[in-house]
């Protein structure tokens, strides 16, 4: 039951992202679909839906296996995955709160000094942690779709930020990793 409760709690924490501190983005799926058409729009939606479905699978597993003793036995792998997922949620939350403090100002300090995209970095860590907890390795394929989806959006967002902030953003971009190491 502990593993299921951890996973369900992680998903409940996503409500904060969507309800308490949503952040508008030039590269949100809604924004992109308004500017895209034809085959490109179909591919955009396909990648988004595949990544979303994949991201939701651990929640479904946690609910379906809530009372399953085998699933809920706490082992090193489950603890490692839970730690990574919770750390990812913390990074996402810190990034969101820092960004929301003033959207008109380029953020280069705090968590943004180690990653240009700490919110996405945290979400990546959360997804990987959930995959490890659930021990469902085919979800790595869903993770690949998720990374493609987010990376496409980050590329578009970075173009918008370069237009908005100019040289200060380009200098920041040249000194700070996109995620953490790359």
Steps between C-alpha positions, in 0.01 A plus 500: 500500500793735568625499140149559366449789743832658400410480131147634556640785715744593225214523251290703744791744523455566127176676589714778645660546158168519322274670753714706740790625289443436130757672281410631157736396226558598140556130436206347683313232307200731473713785368679274253178352363368847426804570283533160331298314239492189284740210549712698744195559721420127489859409601497760777181355646619141452825557691315698769234230548755215504714682757196590713365145497845368589535752780165386645575124492678496841191656661277235345742229616502642855120503513458152350767348721412694818461192720747277315767397752759425227465851354503672835803328649756769566839416351809695400371550146166639621671727755741629232216568258292671769795719598560599137131571437463707818822691425368563150175640641698725735712633212187562292332682789802720574530583129129584470500721810817679389360557151162621626656764726524734199444368148624823341854452633755255359577241767869411521554453875383241751419167336517668157876541549552124459232428237319717247203265536478382862126436474554260209806349669289430809223347291754277321638385836148438628410287199821296523444454874146377435628255239753365750240474779254315276773281351329522160792556267298523177396841634842620387346512151228731633774702669670540161177645354471724805856633457440565128178686585662715769821560306301625199315739729821618668655575161201717408494663844869585472440675169229710666727578796782606266259738327365632829827545694763518221870493588454440876311179422751389236785557749310304766427224249870468409600462869220279635406145404164429340418241763793423725793361305394571143 
